[in-house]
Structures are given as structure tokens and as C-alpha cells.
Amino acid sequence: MHSKTNNKESKTYVQGLRPFANTLPRGVKGLLKKNGYNYSEIINKWNKLVGKKISECSYPKSIKMNHKNSDGKLLLAVKRGDEIIVEYSKNEIMNKINSYFGYQLIKEIKIETFSAKEKSNNKKNILGNFSKNFEEKISKVENLKIRNSLSQLLKAIKND
């Protein structure tokens, strides 16, 4: 048996073997305890979990779990006008997510609306303020090919 006293472990392990949980950094342990991996899985698999129709008009904004890591509340951000589609498919979304994880992860879904037009207008205004600055910096680039590529990129971003 081998024991170490300088690594904050109170148990003894054979030849320095430790449980996997003890090898994780402290920050990662906190995320795993708070079910951060569940939220990231829901975000990564959102299109596959709920289908194309629902995923185009909504996305998961946050998830709040109780102390037992079950019966959570999922907050969905939904485009204005598509609330009815998501409202009527709440049970289907919960069933799909819970069956994916194998236990009742989500007990309740709350809906929060957002306007897609406001977000796109804000992005264009932000770019509009900086586009002159970008054009000045691009004109100072000495390499002709790079300058042309950057100006084409700026034009493409402006058109979106």
C-alpha cells in the first residue's frame, strides 16, 4: 500500500492510483457537480433532440437544476411569433431530452421571447460604426492580395 500525505487525499491507494474524480481540476469538478455537462450536451445536440422545425425558432438559454440533479427547469429563447409552436411541443421536447439522458432531467420548460429583427439591426449598427476604421486599416496593408481579400471580406460582412 502506498499513501501520500501531501496531495490532500486521506485514503491510501495501490502504487499511486487515484480515483478519476481526484485527478480533475477544481473548476471542472464544480461544473460537473452543477450539471454543466448536461447543458452543453443539450446545446450541442439541440437540432437532433428537438428537430429542425423547433430548433430553427428556439434555442436553450439556461438550465436550472435542484440539489438532486433532476427535475430541472429549461429556459428556451423563442423567436417572436413562434411561441405557439414551442408551447404546444413542450411535452415532446421534455420527453426527447429525458429519454436522451435516461432519467428525468427536465421537469418544466419556460419560454422567453426575443425579436430576431432587433438583434440583426444591432449587429449592422455596430459594424457600421467600425467599417470606416476597418477600411482605413485595410488600405494600409502592403500586400495587394491580402488587401483585396480583406476588403472582399468586409463587403461580405456588410451585406449580411
Secondary structure as GFF3:
##gff-version 3
##sequence-region A 1 160
A	DSSP	three_ten_helix	14	16	.	.	.	ID=ss1
A	DSSP	alpha_helix	20	23	.	.	.	ID=ss2
A	DSSP	alpha_helix	26	33	.	.	.	ID=ss3
A	DSSP	alpha_helix	36	44	.	.	.	ID=ss4
A	DSSP	alpha_helix	46	50	.	.	.	ID=ss5
A	DSSP	alpha_helix	52	57	.	.	.	ID=ss6
A	DSSP	beta_strand	58	64	.	.	.	ID=ss7
A	DSSP	beta_strand	72	79	.	.	.	ID=ss8
A	DSSP	alpha_helix	83	88	.	.	.	ID=ss9
A	DSSP	alpha_helix	90	101	.	.	.	ID=ss10
A	DSSP	beta_strand	106	114	.	.	.	ID=ss11
A	DSSP	alpha_helix	116	139	.	.	.	ID=ss12
A	DSSP	alpha_helix	144	159	.	.	.	ID=ss13
###
